Amino acid sequence: MLTTKKKAAIIKGTARHDSDTGSPDVQVALLSKQIDDLAKHLKKNPKDVHSRRGLLQMVADRRSHLRYLETNDKRRYNAIIKKLGLKK
C-alpha cells in the first residue's frame, strides 16, 4: 500500500497540471510503484497467491494505460517510459 505522502509525491512528479490525479501518466506511475512494492513482497512470500493475482491485475491495467498512451499521444508515451525506465 502506498501512503498518502508517497502517492502525493508520485502524483506531483508526473501530473500534467495542478489538479491532475487521473491522467494515464499519473496512473502508470502509481501502478508502477505499487507493482515494485508488491514484487518485493512476493519475493519474501512466494506462497501468497492472492497478492500474485493482484500483481497480475495491476500489470495488465498498466499495460492498457500504456497502450492507450501509445496510440493517442506518442510523445507522452515515450516520456513516461523514459521517466519510469520501463522499456527501451
Number of C-alpha atoms within 10 A of each C-alpha: 9 11 8 9 9 13 17 13 12 16 22 16 11 20 19 14 9 8 9 13 16 12 15 21 23 22 19 25 22 19 18 17 17 18 19 12 14 17 16 11 14 16 10 9 12 11 10 12 11 8 16 17 11 13 20 12 13 18 17 12 15 21 14 14 19 21 15 14 20 14 9 11 11 12 10 15 20 15 12 20 16 12 11 12 9 9 8 6
